[in-house]
Amino acid sequence: MRVYRYPSKEHVVPLKEFREDPKANPLDTPSGKIELYSSQLAELAKTWQFPNPLPGDEITPIPAYVPTREGVEEARTNKKYPLQVIGHHYKSRTHSTYGNLSKNREAHPQKAWINTADAKERGIQNGDQVLIFNDRGKIQTQAFVSPRIAPGVVSVPQGAWVEWDKDGVDHGGAMNVLTSLHTTPLSKGNGQHTNLAQVKKA
């Protein structure tokens, strides 16, 4: 096999015009500069009201780590649901678009990533059908066992289409079956990365 390197005729310099003359080429921010502190977020933090606030329901004007509901801290002490379930984008679809195409599903079947140690503890091997569940729902999908995902974390590709059976188990592997209706503080979206669950061999 050979590798060909295409010689670039020009180098890309991020924010080149801004760097050369920040006054003449301001950024699309309130100050026109790169902002580490956001006055807009600071104002939102003072004025927004959160109905039924939970841990993590805060807006910070500077980047900050905020422990949140059903996050890693809670997973460490939760005996019933000790695994943090997160969602990731998947190569066979854009969110849920193309999630119904049989050829895509055949080429890239839905698989939940689980760490080797977590899988071993549960008697799960690569390719096994697993049940991922919490008080909100249950999904059944294939396990992808790998040391490339952190222990205590299960990652389910987001955007799968729901396929309910008569017992209320989703065989499509839809991440939203497990997520809370409690929205995230700033975007008001669903919390794809703050879900606790358990996994067992199906």
N, C-alpha and C positions, 0 to 999 in steps of 0.2 A: 504494500500500500504506500502511496506517496501523498505528501501534504503539499499543497500549493498555497503560498502566501501571496495574496494580491497586494501589490504596493499601493498604498493610499497616496493620492496626489496632494491631498490637503488634510491637515489635522483638525479635528473638531475641538474647539475650546469652549467648554460650557460657560454660558453667560459672558461671552467675549465682549460684546458691546458694553454691557454693564461694567465689566472690569476695567475697560479702557476709559470710560467716562460715565460714572454712576449718576451724575447730575443730569446729563443729556439723555441717558437711557435708564430711567428708573424701572424697578421691578413692579409687578402688579400686586403690591402690598400697600397697606395704609401709609407706611413711611417711605415707600419706594426702595427700601433696602432689604437685605436678608434679615429676617426677624427671628430671634431666639425667644423673644417674649411677644405674645400677641395681645394687644390691647382689646381686640374684638372678643377673644376668648375670655379675657379677664372680665369684661362687661357681662358676657353671657353667664359666667360663673357667679356673678353677683345677683343677676336678675332672674335666671331660670328657676322655676319651681319643679321639683320632681315629686309626682304623686307616688306614695308608697316607696320611698327611697330604700335602696339596698346597698350593701358594700360595693364600692366602685362607681356609684352614681355621683361622680363629680367631674367637673371640667377644669383643667389646669391650663393657665396661660403660658407655662413653659413645659417642655417635655418632662414627664415625671412617671415613675412607676407607682401605680395605684392598685393595691390588692382589690380584687373584685369578687363578686358572688360567683360561686361554683368555679373558682380559679384554682391554681395549683396549691395554695395554702389550705383551702378547704378539702381538696382531694387527699392531702396527706393524713387528715384525721377522720375522713368519712369512711366508716366501715361498710356501709351499705353500697355506696357508689364511689369507689376509690380511684377511678380513672377519669382523667380530664379528656373529654372528647372535643376535638377541634375539626374544622372543615378546611379543605384546600381545593383550589381550582384544579380541574382535571383536563388532560389533553384531548379527550374525545368530544368535549362539548364546551360551549360558552355559557356558563351558569347552567340553566336547564335547556337552552337551545341545542338541538340535535340529540338530546338525551333519549329520544324515542326511536332513533334510527338503528335498525337491527344490525347493520354492518358495523357501525361504530361500537355497538355494545358487544358484538362478537370479537372485534379486534382489541377492545379495551374494556374488559368486564369490570364492574364495580368491585373494588377491594378495599377493605379497611386495614390501614397500617397499624400494626401492634408490635411493640418491642419484644425481642427474643425472650427476655427474662419474664415479662408479663405473660407471654404465650405459654412458656414452659410451666409456669405456676398453675395455669388453667388447663393444661393438657392439650393445647392447641398447636397444630402444625400448619406450616405454610399450605394454603389451598383449602383448608378446612372451612366448612360453613360455620359461621358464628352468629350468635344472637347478642346484639348490643342493646341494652335496655336501661331505662330509668322510670320514674313515676309518670313521665309524659308519654312514653311510647316504646315500641320495640321494632328494631330492624334486623333482618337476617341478610347477611352478605358473606362474601368470601374473605378469608383472612390473608393478609400479606405480612408475613413474619419477617422482621428485619431489625438489625441493631442500629439502623440509620434513623430510627425515631426514638425520642427520649423515653426512658422508662416512666411508666405512669401516665403516658399519653397515648390516645388512639386517634388516628386521623381518618376521617371519612370524606371522600370526594364529594363536594357539594354540587347540587344541580340534578341529582338522579330523580327520576319520576317515581312516584309512589305506586306500589302494586300490593294492595291489601289482600290478605287471605281472610277466611271466615272467622279466625281467632283474633283479628286486629293486628297481625304482624305484617310489617311492610317488607316485601321481598325485593323491592326495587333499590333499597339502601338509601332512602332519602334522609339526608341530614336533618331536615326541618322537623321530622317526627320526634327528634330528641331535644330540640331547642325550646327555650322558654319564650313565653309571650312578652316577658319583660324586656323593653327595648334598651339599646345602648344609650348613654347619656347625650352624646353630641349628635350623631347621625340619625338616631331614632330607628335604627335597624335592628334585626334580630341578632342575638349574641352567638355567632357561629363558633366562637372559641371559648365560651364559658358555659360548658355543659358537663355535668358529672354523670357517669354511668358505670355499669358493670358489663363485662363480656364473659360469655361462656360458650362452650362448644355446642352447636345446634344438634 
